[in-house]
Amino acid sequence: MAATFQNEGDGLYLLRIGGILQRAELDAAQGQLSAEIAGGNKPRLLVLTDNFEGWERGADWNDVDYMLTQGSEIARIAIVGDPKWEAQALAFAGAGFRKAPVKFFPNEQEAAARAWLAE
């Protein structure tokens, strides 16, 4: 399953990730999110994982340019997934290093993640 990005309306954007996340897929989703930001939106991002297996090996994941240039334009990030990925997902999302709060929720707490994003 590839990463897919969609606007759910009312400032909420959904990124679905399954399998192994490819760098090109993330770049495409970030490009779409940048376009929304350029349109004056301050998005709330919901990341849903489905059978997530990790990140593409050998890809350059050290690029923090997007977080530095666009990170302050994102209001909140909620990640929903298998708890075994919590530490890595929060680190990958830059939790604690970006202005936007980032929070992880176990798979069965998607409703709680959506409620937190709406606060």
Chimera marker file (.cmm) of the C-alpha trace (Angstrom):
<marker_set name="trace">
<marker id="1" x="0.000" y="0.000" z="0.000" r="1" g="1" b="0" radius="0.5"/>
<marker id="2" x="1.350" y="3.373" z="-0.953" r="1" g="1" b="0" radius="0.5"/>
<marker id="3" x="1.100" y="6.530" z="1.070" r="1" g="1" b="0" radius="0.5"/>
<marker id="4" x="-2.011" y="8.516" z="0.177" r="1" g="1" b="0" radius="0.5"/>
<marker id="5" x="-2.879" y="12.077" z="1.116" r="1" g="1" b="0" radius="0.5"/>
<marker id="6" x="-6.310" y="13.679" z="1.190" r="1" g="1" b="0" radius="0.5"/>
<marker id="7" x="-8.070" y="16.783" z="2.423" r="1" g="1" b="0" radius="0.5"/>
<marker id="8" x="-10.918" y="15.793" z="4.739" r="1" g="1" b="0" radius="0.5"/>
<marker id="9" x="-12.149" y="19.379" z="4.995" r="1" g="1" b="0" radius="0.5"/>
<marker id="10" x="-12.224" y="21.890" z="7.817" r="1" g="1" b="0" radius="0.5"/>
<marker id="11" x="-8.413" y="22.024" z="8.005" r="1" g="1" b="0" radius="0.5"/>
<marker id="12" x="-7.955" y="18.283" z="8.565" r="1" g="1" b="0" radius="0.5"/>
<marker id="13" x="-5.608" y="16.379" z="6.273" r="1" g="1" b="0" radius="0.5"/>
<marker id="14" x="-5.220" y="12.614" z="6.238" r="1" g="1" b="0" radius="0.5"/>
<marker id="15" x="-2.038" y="10.736" z="5.383" r="1" g="1" b="0" radius="0.5"/>
<marker id="16" x="-2.490" y="6.955" z="5.128" r="1" g="1" b="0" radius="0.5"/>
<marker id="17" x="0.641" y="4.829" z="5.190" r="1" g="1" b="0" radius="0.5"/>
<marker id="18" x="0.868" y="1.083" z="4.731" r="1" g="1" b="0" radius="0.5"/>
<marker id="19" x="3.743" y="-1.306" z="4.265" r="1" g="1" b="0" radius="0.5"/>
<marker id="20" x="7.137" y="0.312" z="3.866" r="1" g="1" b="0" radius="0.5"/>
<marker id="21" x="7.091" y="4.087" z="3.509" r="1" g="1" b="0" radius="0.5"/>
<marker id="22" x="9.062" y="5.142" z="0.438" r="1" g="1" b="0" radius="0.5"/>
<marker id="23" x="10.928" y="8.461" z="0.419" r="1" g="1" b="0" radius="0.5"/>
<marker id="24" x="9.266" y="9.452" z="-2.887" r="1" g="1" b="0" radius="0.5"/>
<marker id="25" x="5.814" y="8.873" z="-1.358" r="1" g="1" b="0" radius="0.5"/>
<marker id="26" x="6.608" y="11.109" z="1.596" r="1" g="1" b="0" radius="0.5"/>
<marker id="27" x="7.996" y="13.788" z="-0.725" r="1" g="1" b="0" radius="0.5"/>
<marker id="28" x="4.765" y="13.705" z="-2.771" r="1" g="1" b="0" radius="0.5"/>
<marker id="29" x="2.588" y="14.015" z="0.366" r="1" g="1" b="0" radius="0.5"/>
<marker id="30" x="4.731" y="16.877" z="1.660" r="1" g="1" b="0" radius="0.5"/>
<marker id="31" x="4.375" y="18.629" z="-1.690" r="1" g="1" b="0" radius="0.5"/>
<marker id="32" x="0.596" y="18.385" z="-1.476" r="1" g="1" b="0" radius="0.5"/>
<marker id="33" x="0.640" y="19.655" z="2.109" r="1" g="1" b="0" radius="0.5"/>
<marker id="34" x="2.904" y="22.555" z="1.054" r="1" g="1" b="0" radius="0.5"/>
<marker id="35" x="0.357" y="23.541" z="-1.572" r="1" g="1" b="0" radius="0.5"/>
<marker id="36" x="-2.365" y="23.633" z="1.090" r="1" g="1" b="0" radius="0.5"/>
<marker id="37" x="-0.135" y="25.748" z="3.339" r="1" g="1" b="0" radius="0.5"/>
<marker id="38" x="0.629" y="28.118" z="0.448" r="1" g="1" b="0" radius="0.5"/>
<marker id="39" x="-3.143" y="28.504" z="0.066" r="1" g="1" b="0" radius="0.5"/>
<marker id="40" x="-3.307" y="29.955" z="3.575" r="1" g="1" b="0" radius="0.5"/>
<marker id="41" x="-4.255" y="26.816" z="5.496" r="1" g="1" b="0" radius="0.5"/>
<marker id="42" x="-2.758" y="25.825" z="8.844" r="1" g="1" b="0" radius="0.5"/>
<marker id="43" x="-3.387" y="22.085" z="8.607" r="1" g="1" b="0" radius="0.5"/>
<marker id="44" x="-4.038" y="19.550" z="11.288" r="1" g="1" b="0" radius="0.5"/>
<marker id="45" x="-2.486" y="16.279" z="10.107" r="1" g="1" b="0" radius="0.5"/>
<marker id="46" x="-3.837" y="12.828" z="10.907" r="1" g="1" b="0" radius="0.5"/>
<marker id="47" x="-1.446" y="10.002" z="10.017" r="1" g="1" b="0" radius="0.5"/>
<marker id="48" x="-3.077" y="6.567" z="9.879" r="1" g="1" b="0" radius="0.5"/>
<marker id="49" x="-0.884" y="3.512" z="9.506" r="1" g="1" b="0" radius="0.5"/>
<marker id="50" x="-2.114" y="0.179" z="8.211" r="1" g="1" b="0" radius="0.5"/>
<marker id="51" x="0.251" y="-2.780" z="8.466" r="1" g="1" b="0" radius="0.5"/>
<marker id="52" x="3.137" y="-0.318" z="8.656" r="1" g="1" b="0" radius="0.5"/>
<marker id="53" x="6.488" y="-2.077" z="8.230" r="1" g="1" b="0" radius="0.5"/>
<marker id="54" x="8.918" y="0.833" z="8.518" r="1" g="1" b="0" radius="0.5"/>
<marker id="55" x="10.829" y="3.192" z="6.288" r="1" g="1" b="0" radius="0.5"/>
<marker id="56" x="12.567" y="2.528" z="2.977" r="1" g="1" b="0" radius="0.5"/>
<marker id="57" x="16.109" y="1.391" z="3.635" r="1" g="1" b="0" radius="0.5"/>
<marker id="58" x="18.913" y="3.299" z="2.001" r="1" g="1" b="0" radius="0.5"/>
<marker id="59" x="16.829" y="6.453" z="1.539" r="1" g="1" b="0" radius="0.5"/>
<marker id="60" x="18.079" y="9.791" z="2.843" r="1" g="1" b="0" radius="0.5"/>
<marker id="61" x="15.772" y="10.354" z="5.807" r="1" g="1" b="0" radius="0.5"/>
<marker id="62" x="18.094" y="12.922" z="7.436" r="1" g="1" b="0" radius="0.5"/>
<marker id="63" x="16.662" y="15.860" z="5.491" r="1" g="1" b="0" radius="0.5"/>
<marker id="64" x="14.958" y="18.178" z="7.976" r="1" g="1" b="0" radius="0.5"/>
<marker id="65" x="14.429" y="20.980" z="5.456" r="1" g="1" b="0" radius="0.5"/>
<marker id="66" x="10.658" y="20.435" z="5.253" r="1" g="1" b="0" radius="0.5"/>
<marker id="67" x="10.253" y="20.573" z="9.024" r="1" g="1" b="0" radius="0.5"/>
<marker id="68" x="12.309" y="23.776" z="9.184" r="1" g="1" b="0" radius="0.5"/>
<marker id="69" x="10.535" y="25.544" z="6.317" r="1" g="1" b="0" radius="0.5"/>
<marker id="70" x="6.949" y="24.294" z="6.704" r="1" g="1" b="0" radius="0.5"/>
<marker id="71" x="6.824" y="22.807" z="10.212" r="1" g="1" b="0" radius="0.5"/>
<marker id="72" x="5.615" y="25.956" z="11.928" r="1" g="1" b="0" radius="0.5"/>
<marker id="73" x="2.658" y="26.100" z="9.520" r="1" g="1" b="0" radius="0.5"/>
<marker id="74" x="1.204" y="22.798" z="10.761" r="1" g="1" b="0" radius="0.5"/>
<marker id="75" x="-1.128" y="23.159" z="13.756" r="1" g="1" b="0" radius="0.5"/>
<marker id="76" x="-1.027" y="19.574" z="15.133" r="1" g="1" b="0" radius="0.5"/>
<marker id="77" x="0.013" y="16.089" z="14.118" r="1" g="1" b="0" radius="0.5"/>
<marker id="78" x="-1.659" y="12.914" z="15.373" r="1" g="1" b="0" radius="0.5"/>
<marker id="79" x="-0.176" y="9.542" z="14.463" r="1" g="1" b="0" radius="0.5"/>
<marker id="80" x="-2.314" y="6.416" z="14.812" r="1" g="1" b="0" radius="0.5"/>
<marker id="81" x="-0.588" y="3.070" z="14.656" r="1" g="1" b="0" radius="0.5"/>
<marker id="82" x="0.808" y="-0.031" z="16.289" r="1" g="1" b="0" radius="0.5"/>
<marker id="83" x="2.368" y="0.956" z="19.641" r="1" g="1" b="0" radius="0.5"/>
<marker id="84" x="5.595" y="-0.846" z="18.697" r="1" g="1" b="0" radius="0.5"/>
<marker id="85" x="6.279" y="2.067" z="16.304" r="1" g="1" b="0" radius="0.5"/>
<marker id="86" x="5.512" y="4.860" z="18.772" r="1" g="1" b="0" radius="0.5"/>
<marker id="87" x="9.073" y="5.950" z="19.648" r="1" g="1" b="0" radius="0.5"/>
<marker id="88" x="10.316" y="5.816" z="16.069" r="1" g="1" b="0" radius="0.5"/>
<marker id="89" x="7.214" y="7.538" z="14.657" r="1" g="1" b="0" radius="0.5"/>
<marker id="90" x="7.433" y="10.399" z="17.155" r="1" g="1" b="0" radius="0.5"/>
<marker id="91" x="11.151" y="10.843" z="16.440" r="1" g="1" b="0" radius="0.5"/>
<marker id="92" x="10.529" y="10.725" z="12.687" r="1" g="1" b="0" radius="0.5"/>
<marker id="93" x="7.801" y="13.375" z="13.006" r="1" g="1" b="0" radius="0.5"/>
<marker id="94" x="10.131" y="15.632" z="14.985" r="1" g="1" b="0" radius="0.5"/>
<marker id="95" x="8.110" y="15.567" z="18.199" r="1" g="1" b="0" radius="0.5"/>
<marker id="96" x="9.697" y="17.986" z="20.633" r="1" g="1" b="0" radius="0.5"/>
<marker id="97" x="11.633" y="19.747" z="17.863" r="1" g="1" b="0" radius="0.5"/>
<marker id="98" x="8.788" y="21.400" z="15.997" r="1" g="1" b="0" radius="0.5"/>
<marker id="99" x="6.320" y="24.023" z="17.178" r="1" g="1" b="0" radius="0.5"/>
<marker id="100" x="3.313" y="21.843" z="16.465" r="1" g="1" b="0" radius="0.5"/>
<marker id="101" x="2.419" y="19.284" z="19.099" r="1" g="1" b="0" radius="0.5"/>
<marker id="102" x="2.781" y="15.687" z="17.913" r="1" g="1" b="0" radius="0.5"/>
<marker id="103" x="0.957" y="12.852" z="19.665" r="1" g="1" b="0" radius="0.5"/>
<marker id="104" x="0.804" y="9.094" z="19.098" r="1" g="1" b="0" radius="0.5"/>
<marker id="105" x="-2.373" y="7.040" z="19.507" r="1" g="1" b="0" radius="0.5"/>
<marker id="106" x="-2.755" y="3.234" z="19.351" r="1" g="1" b="0" radius="0.5"/>
<marker id="107" x="-4.736" y="1.843" z="16.390" r="1" g="1" b="0" radius="0.5"/>
<marker id="108" x="-7.983" y="1.522" z="18.319" r="1" g="1" b="0" radius="0.5"/>
<marker id="109" x="-7.908" y="5.219" z="19.325" r="1" g="1" b="0" radius="0.5"/>
<marker id="110" x="-8.460" y="6.915" z="15.962" r="1" g="1" b="0" radius="0.5"/>
<marker id="111" x="-11.535" y="8.692" z="17.368" r="1" g="1" b="0" radius="0.5"/>
<marker id="112" x="-9.446" y="10.063" z="20.244" r="1" g="1" b="0" radius="0.5"/>
<marker id="113" x="-6.803" y="11.243" z="17.765" r="1" g="1" b="0" radius="0.5"/>
<marker id="114" x="-9.437" y="13.043" z="15.723" r="1" g="1" b="0" radius="0.5"/>
<marker id="115" x="-10.861" y="14.657" z="18.881" r="1" g="1" b="0" radius="0.5"/>
<marker id="116" x="-7.385" y="15.804" z="19.954" r="1" g="1" b="0" radius="0.5"/>
<marker id="117" x="-6.772" y="17.330" z="16.519" r="1" g="1" b="0" radius="0.5"/>
<marker id="118" x="-10.077" y="19.212" z="16.773" r="1" g="1" b="0" radius="0.5"/>
<marker id="119" x="-9.186" y="20.845" z="20.112" r="1" g="1" b="0" radius="0.5"/>
<link id1="1" id2="2" r="1" g="1" b="0" radius="0.2"/>
<link id1="2" id2="3" r="1" g="1" b="0" radius="0.2"/>
<link id1="3" id2="4" r="1" g="1" b="0" radius="0.2"/>
<link id1="4" id2="5" r="1" g="1" b="0" radius="0.2"/>
<link id1="5" id2="6" r="1" g="1" b="0" radius="0.2"/>
<link id1="6" id2="7" r="1" g="1" b="0" radius="0.2"/>
<link id1="7" id2="8" r="1" g="1" b="0" radius="0.2"/>
<link id1="8" id2="9" r="1" g="1" b="0" radius="0.2"/>
<link id1="9" id2="10" r="1" g="1" b="0" radius="0.2"/>
<link id1="10" id2="11" r="1" g="1" b="0" radius="0.2"/>
<link id1="11" id2="12" r="1" g="1" b="0" radius="0.2"/>
<link id1="12" id2="13" r="1" g="1" b="0" radius="0.2"/>
<link id1="13" id2="14" r="1" g="1" b="0" radius="0.2"/>
<link id1="14" id2="15" r="1" g="1" b="0" radius="0.2"/>
<link id1="15" id2="16" r="1" g="1" b="0" radius="0.2"/>
<link id1="16" id2="17" r="1" g="1" b="0" radius="0.2"/>
<link id1="17" id2="18" r="1" g="1" b="0" radius="0.2"/>
<link id1="18" id2="19" r="1" g="1" b="0" radius="0.2"/>
<link id1="19" id2="20" r="1" g="1" b="0" radius="0.2"/>
<link id1="20" id2="21" r="1" g="1" b="0" radius="0.2"/>
<link id1="21" id2="22" r="1" g="1" b="0" radius="0.2"/>
<link id1="22" id2="23" r="1" g="1" b="0" radius="0.2"/>
<link id1="23" id2="24" r="1" g="1" b="0" radius="0.2"/>
<link id1="24" id2="25" r="1" g="1" b="0" radius="0.2"/>
<link id1="25" id2="26" r="1" g="1" b="0" radius="0.2"/>
<link id1="26" id2="27" r="1" g="1" b="0" radius="0.2"/>
<link id1="27" id2="28" r="1" g="1" b="0" radius="0.2"/>
<link id1="28" id2="29" r="1" g="1" b="0" radius="0.2"/>
<link id1="29" id2="30" r="1" g="1" b="0" radius="0.2"/>
<link id1="30" id2="31" r="1" g="1" b="0" radius="0.2"/>
<link id1="31" id2="32" r="1" g="1" b="0" radius="0.2"/>
<link id1="32" id2="33" r="1" g="1" b="0" radius="0.2"/>
<link id1="33" id2="34" r="1" g="1" b="0" radius="0.2"/>
<link id1="34" id2="35" r="1" g="1" b="0" radius="0.2"/>
<link id1="35" id2="36" r="1" g="1" b="0" radius="0.2"/>
<link id1="36" id2="37" r="1" g="1" b="0" radius="0.2"/>
<link id1="37" id2="38" r="1" g="1" b="0" radius="0.2"/>
<link id1="38" id2="39" r="1" g="1" b="0" radius="0.2"/>
<link id1="39" id2="40" r="1" g="1" b="0" radius="0.2"/>
<link id1="40" id2="41" r="1" g="1" b="0" radius="0.2"/>
<link id1="41" id2="42" r="1" g="1" b="0" radius="0.2"/>
<link id1="42" id2="43" r="1" g="1" b="0" radius="0.2"/>
<link id1="43" id2="44" r="1" g="1" b="0" radius="0.2"/>
<link id1="44" id2="45" r="1" g="1" b="0" radius="0.2"/>
<link id1="45" id2="46" r="1" g="1" b="0" radius="0.2"/>
<link id1="46" id2="47" r="1" g="1" b="0" radius="0.2"/>
<link id1="47" id2="48" r="1" g="1" b="0" radius="0.2"/>
<link id1="48" id2="49" r="1" g="1" b="0" radius="0.2"/>
<link id1="49" id2="50" r="1" g="1" b="0" radius="0.2"/>
<link id1="50" id2="51" r="1" g="1" b="0" radius="0.2"/>
<link id1="51" id2="52" r="1" g="1" b="0" radius="0.2"/>
<link id1="52" id2="53" r="1" g="1" b="0" radius="0.2"/>
<link id1="53" id2="54" r="1" g="1" b="0" radius="0.2"/>
<link id1="54" id2="55" r="1" g="1" b="0" radius="0.2"/>
<link id1="55" id2="56" r="1" g="1" b="0" radius="0.2"/>
<link id1="56" id2="57" r="1" g="1" b="0" radius="0.2"/>
<link id1="57" id2="58" r="1" g="1" b="0" radius="0.2"/>
<link id1="58" id2="59" r="1" g="1" b="0" radius="0.2"/>
<link id1="59" id2="60" r="1" g="1" b="0" radius="0.2"/>
<link id1="60" id2="61" r="1" g="1" b="0" radius="0.2"/>
<link id1="61" id2="62" r="1" g="1" b="0" radius="0.2"/>
<link id1="62" id2="63" r="1" g="1" b="0" radius="0.2"/>
<link id1="63" id2="64" r="1" g="1" b="0" radius="0.2"/>
<link id1="64" id2="65" r="1" g="1" b="0" radius="0.2"/>
<link id1="65" id2="66" r="1" g="1" b="0" radius="0.2"/>
<link id1="66" id2="67" r="1" g="1" b="0" radius="0.2"/>
<link id1="67" id2="68" r="1" g="1" b="0" radius="0.2"/>
<link id1="68" id2="69" r="1" g="1" b="0" radius="0.2"/>
<link id1="69" id2="70" r="1" g="1" b="0" radius="0.2"/>
<link id1="70" id2="71" r="1" g="1" b="0" radius="0.2"/>
<link id1="71" id2="72" r="1" g="1" b="0" radius="0.2"/>
<link id1="72" id2="73" r="1" g="1" b="0" radius="0.2"/>
<link id1="73" id2="74" r="1" g="1" b="0" radius="0.2"/>
<link id1="74" id2="75" r="1" g="1" b="0" radius="0.2"/>
<link id1="75" id2="76" r="1" g="1" b="0" radius="0.2"/>
<link id1="76" id2="77" r="1" g="1" b="0" radius="0.2"/>
<link id1="77" id2="78" r="1" g="1" b="0" radius="0.2"/>
<link id1="78" id2="79" r="1" g="1" b="0" radius="0.2"/>
<link id1="79" id2="80" r="1" g="1" b="0" radius="0.2"/>
<link id1="80" id2="81" r="1" g="1" b="0" radius="0.2"/>
<link id1="81" id2="82" r="1" g="1" b="0" radius="0.2"/>
<link id1="82" id2="83" r="1" g="1" b="0" radius="0.2"/>
<link id1="83" id2="84" r="1" g="1" b="0" radius="0.2"/>
<link id1="84" id2="85" r="1" g="1" b="0" radius="0.2"/>
<link id1="85" id2="86" r="1" g="1" b="0" radius="0.2"/>
<link id1="86" id2="87" r="1" g="1" b="0" radius="0.2"/>
<link id1="87" id2="88" r="1" g="1" b="0" radius="0.2"/>
<link id1="88" id2="89" r="1" g="1" b="0" radius="0.2"/>
<link id1="89" id2="90" r="1" g="1" b="0" radius="0.2"/>
<link id1="90" id2="91" r="1" g="1" b="0" radius="0.2"/>
<link id1="91" id2="92" r="1" g="1" b="0" radius="0.2"/>
<link id1="92" id2="93" r="1" g="1" b="0" radius="0.2"/>
<link id1="93" id2="94" r="1" g="1" b="0" radius="0.2"/>
<link id1="94" id2="95" r="1" g="1" b="0" radius="0.2"/>
<link id1="95" id2="96" r="1" g="1" b="0" radius="0.2"/>
<link id1="96" id2="97" r="1" g="1" b="0" radius="0.2"/>
<link id1="97" id2="98" r="1" g="1" b="0" radius="0.2"/>
<link id1="98" id2="99" r="1" g="1" b="0" radius="0.2"/>
<link id1="99" id2="100" r="1" g="1" b="0" radius="0.2"/>
<link id1="100" id2="101" r="1" g="1" b="0" radius="0.2"/>
<link id1="101" id2="102" r="1" g="1" b="0" radius="0.2"/>
<link id1="102" id2="103" r="1" g="1" b="0" radius="0.2"/>
<link id1="103" id2="104" r="1" g="1" b="0" radius="0.2"/>
<link id1="104" id2="105" r="1" g="1" b="0" radius="0.2"/>
<link id1="105" id2="106" r="1" g="1" b="0" radius="0.2"/>
<link id1="106" id2="107" r="1" g="1" b="0" radius="0.2"/>
<link id1="107" id2="108" r="1" g="1" b="0" radius="0.2"/>
<link id1="108" id2="109" r="1" g="1" b="0" radius="0.2"/>
<link id1="109" id2="110" r="1" g="1" b="0" radius="0.2"/>
<link id1="110" id2="111" r="1" g="1" b="0" radius="0.2"/>
<link id1="111" id2="112" r="1" g="1" b="0" radius="0.2"/>
<link id1="112" id2="113" r="1" g="1" b="0" radius="0.2"/>
<link id1="113" id2="114" r="1" g="1" b="0" radius="0.2"/>
<link id1="114" id2="115" r="1" g="1" b="0" radius="0.2"/>
<link id1="115" id2="116" r="1" g="1" b="0" radius="0.2"/>
<link id1="116" id2="117" r="1" g="1" b="0" radius="0.2"/>
<link id1="117" id2="118" r="1" g="1" b="0" radius="0.2"/>
<link id1="118" id2="119" r="1" g="1" b="0" radius="0.2"/>
</marker_set>
